[in-house]
Amino acid sequence: MAEQRIGALYCIAEFLQTPSPRLSDDDVVLTNREFFHLLNATYGTLRLMESVRNDDGSKVDVRDSLRYRDGKYYVVREAAVEVGTETVVLLKTPQKLTGANLDTARWEVDRTYLPTNSYYHIVVKLTHLSGKLLENLPTPLTKDSKASVLIIGLGGGTINNFLHHTFPQMNITVIEYSRQMFEMASKWFGLQMDEHQRVKIADGVVFIDEKAKQGEQYDVVLLDACDFEYDKRIICPHQSFLKNEVIGNMAKLIGESGFLLVNVVSVAIRREVVENMLMPRFSPYFKVCEMERVLGSVNTVLSCSHGRLNPARPEVFEAVQVTLLTLIERMINLQCRIRDVIVTISSVSRGYLWRTANVTLQLALVGTVVFTTMTLIFAATLSESSSNNDFFELLRAKYGFRERVKIEDGTYMDVLDTIQYRYGK
């Protein structure tokens, strides 16, 4: 929202500096500056295209916004709701800059555009990591890439339009509760349907239940259904999708290599509180769940999988192993040197300066131990359990870990065993 306001201010300031062109002939070809100044004089910087009223009483305003950034004019189309903007798409500037082409209602939607600092980028990245895309298709992904994608919640259709345009062979199914939203996306946001993309007007909870009972599976399930009421503690996902039965059904819809991606939005409570509310609900149904925040946005993406969230080729993991082993080895050597210096200082003097140096070195030693432990934890989360076990055996054979800690059942383990027990099983 802040970026939009700044862009609008730049746009207004730019227009104030230059008088609008006095051109009445619709066939006269204008310069880029003349064309957009005439557009501003005709429609202003914000043009309301339509107000859509849903059956539940909520309202969505479709509006075209004239922007100026980095020396360029452009127009975006927004679906604005009570608490912000639900959808933003970029409109393609007409090739022929004449008065006859001023009407932005006739401009084409750019389906390759994803808004800056939006959760769409994370969704696309994780969609690309779906097991079927990586396993069955060439890398990097091509237009022939295939995957079965289920999206709950259409909105303006930005993410499914992007995937459908970029990977036209993907099998995309979108479930939308509101027919008004479907009509809005078709009329204003460039929604196109064919044999590879379809939209079904249905209750998402019912659809998920039916497909789970039928044994249907998808490579990616994206939950993007929201309740745009400002007083809701969690706006996205809609509360109806947070029931245990629904989460369990969504877990059944993805295979071992698939993902569940959930768009999470809250403006009433802090992100940390939302994460603490959602993670315990979803984690019991999946092997791995993670939350990734979107820089400069209120959105967070919850990603869940029965396998790995970051699949990597074996040679990539081996390279990471070598790097981590080198780092751990250096940290352990540093710990040994610090211990030697501490012993030397302790045997030389008991004065104030020596005691201060001793305490400082002790703190440095603790810091290196903590850093090494965190590095091990990171290594433990990189791969599946079999690779984890190999990695831990390699570490155990190479280094001796004498520090012991108490675990949940009251017994003691060395540091390496503890990390493997908690993160590598």
N, C-alpha and C positions, 0 to 999 in steps of 0.2 A: 504494500500500500504506500509506503514512504517513497519507493522508487517511482510509483505512478504519479504521486503529487509533485515530486521534483521534476519529472519529465513534463508534466503539464505546465509548471511554472516556466521552464525553459521555453516551451512552445509559445506561451503567451508573450513572454519577453521578446522573443524573436519576431513575432508578428507585430508587436508595437513599434519595433524599430524600422519596419519597412511598410510603406503604404500599399494597400491592396491594388492590384492591377485593374485598370478600367478597360476591360475587354468584354464585348458583348457577343462577338461572333463565336458560336460553338465549334466551328471548324478550325479556328486559329490554333496552331500548335504553340503551346506555352513552354517556357523554361520550367524546370522543377520548382524553383522558388515561386514563380508566378502562379503555377498550378495550385500549389498548396496554400498560397495566400488567398487565392480565389475560393478555394475550398473552405478556408476559415471564414471568409466574408459571407459565404453562402450558408454554411451549417454551424459554424462555431467550432470550438475545440472538443465539445462533447455533444453528441447527437443521439437522442433517444429513438431507437428503431421500433421497439415494441415492449409492452409490459405483459408478461405472461403470468396468469393466475392459476395456480395448481388447485386440485380438488381439496387439498388440506388447508387451503386459505393462504399459503405462502405465495410470495410474489417474486418474480425474477425479471429484472429490467435488462433488456438487450440494448446495448448502446455502443456507438462507434466513437472512439477517442483518438483525436489527432495528437501525435507526439513529435517531439524534436529531440534528437540525441546524437552526439558525435557528428554534428554537421549534416544530419540526414532527417528528412521528414518521413513519417510513416503513420499508418492508421491501424489500430488494433480494435477488435470487437470483444466486448466483455459481456458476461452474464453476471450481473450484480445482484447480490442478495442482501439481506438485512445486516449480516455481520462482515461483509466484505465482497470479494469477487470470486465466484465459483469457477469461471472459465475465462481464459484469455486466448485469443487466436490472432495471428497476424494476417492482415489483408494484403493481397498483392496489388501494388500500384499499377494502374493501367499503363500499357506500353505507349499508347498515344495520349499525350497530355493535352487534352482539349476540354472546353467547357461541356461538351456532350458527355464526357466520362466522369463528371464530378460526383455523380450519385454513388456513394459508397455501398448502397444496398445492392448494387450490381457487381461489386468487386468480388473477385474470387478469394476463397480462403486458402492460405498457404499451409498445406498439411504437413510440411516438413518442419514447422516451427514448434519449438517448445519454450515456454516462458522461462526467463532467467530466474534462478533461485526458486524453482518449483520442484515439487516432489516427483513430477513426471520423469525427471532425469534419473532418479534412483530407481523408479519402477522399470524404466527401459533397461537400465544396467542389469538389474536382477532378472528381468525377463530374458535377457541375452544369456544369462548363466544357467537357464533351465537345462536340465540334463539332456533332454531330447535334442535341443538345438545344438549343444556341444557334441553330443555323442554321434548323431546321425548326419551332421552337416559339416561342410568345410568351414575352416576358420581363416580369416574373419568371416562374419555372417554376410550372406549375399541376399539378393532379392528372391532367391529360390528357397530360402530358409523356411522351415515349417515348424509349427508348434500348435498345440490346441490350447487356446486362451479363453478363459471365462472371466467376464467383467461384470460385477454387480454394481449397478449405478452408472447411468450414461452421462448425466450432466450435459455439457456442450459437446461431448464426444472427442475431446482433444487427444487423449491417449490412444483410443482405438483408431481414430483417424490417422494418427502418426504411424502406428504399427501396421495398419492396413496399407497405407501408401508406401512405407519403406519396405515391408515384407508382404507383398500381395498374396503369397501362398499360405500365409498363416490362416488357421481356422479360428476365427474370432466370433464368440457368442456374447452378446451384451444383454443383460436383464435390467429393464427399467420399469419402475412401479408406476410412474406418471406418464400418461399419454401426452400431456401437454409438453413435457420435457423432450419427448421423442420428436414431436412436431417442431419444437423450437430448434433442436439440433439439426433437423432436416432442412428447415427453412433458412436458418441464419449461420450455421456453423459447418456447413459442407459435409454433412453425414451422407455417405453413399453406401448402399448395400448391394451385395452380389452373392455368389455362391460361397465366398470365403468370409464374408462378414454379414451377420444378421442381428437384428434387435428384436427381442421378444418382450411384450408388455406383460409383466407378471410380478407377483410377490417374490422377492429374492429368497426369503426364508423358505417358502413353499417349494420353490424351484430347487434349492440346494438339497432339501429333504428328499425330494423325488429322485434326483440324480444320484444321491448317495445310496438310496435303496436299490436303484437300478445297477449300481456298481460302475457308474460312469467315472472316468478320470480325466484330468486336464494337466497339462504341463505347468500352467500358471493360472492361479485364481487371484484376481484383484478385487478386493472389497473396497468400493469407493462410494458407499451409500451413506448419506449424511442427513442430519436433521437440523436445518438452518434456523434454529431459535436461539437467540442470544443468551437466554437464561439456562440453557442446557449445560451441565458440567462437561460432558463430552459431546461435541457436535458430530464428529466422525470417529468411528463408525456409528451408525444408528443403533440405539439401544437394543433393538430386536435381534441384532446379530451378536450380542454379547452373552447370550444364554449358552449354558454348557452344551445343550443338545445341538445347537446350531454350530458352535465351534467344532464339536466332534464330527458333525457331518462335513464341514469344510475340510477337516483333516482327512476324511475318507476320499475326498475328491481329487487329491493330489497323490501322485505316485512317489516312489522312493527318490526320484530325481526332480520332482516338481517343487513349486513354491506357493505359499499363500502370502500375498502382499496386502497389507491393510493401511489405508490412508487414515492417519490419526490427527484430529484437530480439536483443540480446546482453547477457549479464550477466557474461561472463568476460573480455571485452576492452572497451577504451574505444570510444566512438562514432566518434572520429576514425579509429581503426584500421579499424573496420568499413567506414566510408565509403571509405577508401582501398583496401579490398579489393574492394568491390562496384562502385564507379564504373567502374574500368577494364574490368570484365567486361561491363557493360550498355551503356556508351557507344558501342562500335563498331557496335551494331545500331540505334541511334536517332539522330535529329538533335539532340535535347535530352534530357538527364537531370539531375534535381535531387533533392536530399535535403532534407527539411524535418523538423526535430526537433519533438517534441511536448513542450510545457512541462509539467514535473511528471510525466513518464512515461519509461519506458525505451524506448518505441517511437520509431522514425523511419520516415517514409514516403518511399520512393524512387519518383519520378514520371518516366516516360519517354514521349516522343512523337516522331512523325516530323514534326510541325509545331511549333506553339507550345504552351507550357504555360500561357500567360496570354493567351488570345485577347481582344482588345478591339475595340470598335467604332471606326471611323476617327476620329470626333469626339473620342473619349476620348483616343486617341493624339495627336491634334493638340493637345489641351489640355495633355497632358504635355510635348509638344515645346515649347510656348510657355513653360511653367514652367521647363523645363531651360535653354532659351535665355536667359531672364532671369537665372537663377542663374549660368550660365556668363559672361554679359556682366558681371555685377557682380564676379565673381571675377577676371576679366581686368582690369577697371578697377582693382581693388584691387592686383593685381600691378604694374600700371604706376605707381601712386602709391607703392608700397613701393620700387620701383626708383628713382624720382625722389628719394625721401628718402635712400636709400642713397648715391646719387651726391652729393647735397648734403652729407651727413655726411662722406663720404670726402674731400671737397674742403676742409672746414673745419678739421678737426683730426685728429691721429693719437694723441691721448691715450687713456688706459685706458678712460674712460667712453664715449668715442666709439667705440672699438673694440668694446666690449661691446654698445652699441646697434646697431652695424653687424652683428655676429654674430646678434643677436636678430632683426633685420629680415630677414637672409638666411634664417634658419630659418623665419620667417613666410612668406617668399616661397616657399620649398620646400613648405611646408604648403599654401598656396593652389594651387600647381601640382598637387600630388598630389590635392587635393580635386577640382579641375577635371577631372583625368584620370579619377578614379573616377566622376564624374558622367557623363562621356562613355561610359565602359564600361557604366554602368547604362543609358544611353540606347540603346546598341548592342544590348542584350539584350531590349529591349521588344517588338520587332516582327520580322516576317520581313525577309529581305534586301532586298527592293525598298524597303520603308519605311526601312530602315537607310540605304540608299544616298541616298535623298532627304534624309534628315536630315543625313548627313555633307556632302552638297553644299551644303546650306543653311548649315551651320557654316563650311565652307571659304570660301564667298562672303562671309560676314559678318565673319570674323576671320582674322588671319594667324598661323599657328603656325610659328615659326622653329626651335623646339627639334627636334633630330634624335636618333634613337636607333637602335641596331644591332639588326637582327632576325636570325632563324635562319640565313638563307643568307649572312650576312656583309655585306649591303648596308645602306644607311641610309635611313630614312624620317622624315618629320616626325611629331610626336606624333599628329596626327589620322589620317594614313595608317596608322600602326602600329595604332591601336585598331581602325580599320575592317578592317585585314588580319586581325587576330586574332579579332575578335568579330562583325564585320558581314558576313562572307562567307556 
